[in-house]
């Protein structure tokens, strides 16, 4: 059980003896406990403005932190060590009425309202006077802004402290997001001498340059034109946990929930095999995107004219047939065909 709830239940069960013990032991206010003397002890026909403001500040502060309780009807003052301790009781008049005033005020105290707040009356005499305990749990709808001052509070020690914007952003801002960069892994060119086929293999890499974890890694590739009627295109992946499928002419892959990319990490999400075979009478154009589910996708286009594809093939294929081919220049050679810029 959370500490605030535990305190609330303890006071409810022990009643006035719990209050008396607070006074006897000079109980100090702390992270989950706040004492409040009502501005008018609840003696008029409405909740005093000061009491309402204290309620609002507590809802914001406790709700934005780990929760807490207010004990209404107890006065506290500073002890010799500087802590605020329970000193005297100042019972609330007609505690049930006071509870109703508090309940009616809750929805207007903060933006957004904290729906988990509720109060409990502790009557100590036959006239219904006594104490009120207000329970404010940690909220699931943070942050809560106090309406009157338009400030956000958190509980720190025994005080409610206005929260600076940078602290608030760190506590309740969006989760750190990944920042995706792309990279292409060009593998050694392969040839089928008998069929005069030249195979270009390009891996699509996701690099996470942001502070957040990248999830739901994906790639989608649409080969609109691949150079000629006898050319071909294949799409695959290297890692288990990726689902590969084809929708119309679009090839897609997406990683499962267990595949995540930490900050500074990289992963190849897909491979494309482009198979060029004469006659090369059409242009080359491949469109696609890749990335992750919690960041904007990165789009790409690989393209070259029909003349450019034929000229490139006619130059490269004979070199691959001889020992002159240098694997170290593969990326440079493929970049020329796909018109990939050096900084991509």
Secondary structure by P-SEA (a helix, b strand, c coil): ccaaaaaaaaaaaacaaaaaaaaaacccccccbbbbccccccccccccaaaaaaaaaaaaaaaacccccccccbbbbbccccbbbbcccccccaaaaaaaaaaaacccccccccccbbbbbbbcccccbbbbbbbbccccccccccccccbbbbbcccccccccaaaaaaaccccbbbbbbbbbbbccccccccccbbbbbbbbbbbbcccbbbcccbbbbbcccccccccbbbbbbccccbbbbbcccccccccccccccccccccccbbbbbbbcccccbbbbbbbccccccbbbbbbbbbbcaaaaaaaaaacaaaaacccccccaaaaaaaaaacccccc
